[in-house]
Amino acid sequence: MRRRIPFARTLSALAALLVLPLTAPAAASASPGRECATPSIDRLQQWLASGEGTTVPATGSLLVPEGRRYAAKVTFVGAEWHVAVVWLGNRFEAQADLSRSAGFLLTYRATEDLYVQLRPASHWSGGDKWLTPVPSTGGRLVTKFFGFSPRRWTSLPELGTPSYSFASALREARGLVFVGKTPNELEFRGLRIDGYRPPCL
């Protein structure tokens, strides 16, 4: 025997369906992932070629339109160290406390291996930084999680050993810096840091 559904319950369900499309955009606009008014990727507005190593572009912003969003694109040219920078607070003077963050989720493509350095405000300059490998994707777009466990971060003898702890770098993180010594075609589509929401400028 088919169970009859009370008319009042049916009416409530229909009303919910009618209201949902009206409220969904408002909820989305309040989402923590909402982009900034100016070009950004996950609210990160400053993706920069630093002028260190031969890159295309040589200096300035890496952000380019990609459909309705933006991507950061840079080419490393030649067998020398290249540098591409992301300011976590969207201005050089800013810093973020990532000591409670589990890590970050990176959506990217790379034709060769490279590294990402965590650079603190107090030790910004120089190559002697804590870093972790960023593997080649063979040119495919992938999403990979990079944890902030100290055992996953090291240094390279060629660049020097950091004089500060990895924990202190997390407490005063100014930027993530992508470095590599080989020719590379790089594109970044996403960079979401656990527990951190970059402030739009």
Order of alpha helices (4+ residues) and beta strands (2+ residues): alpha-beta-beta-beta-beta-beta-beta-beta-beta-beta-beta-alpha-beta-beta
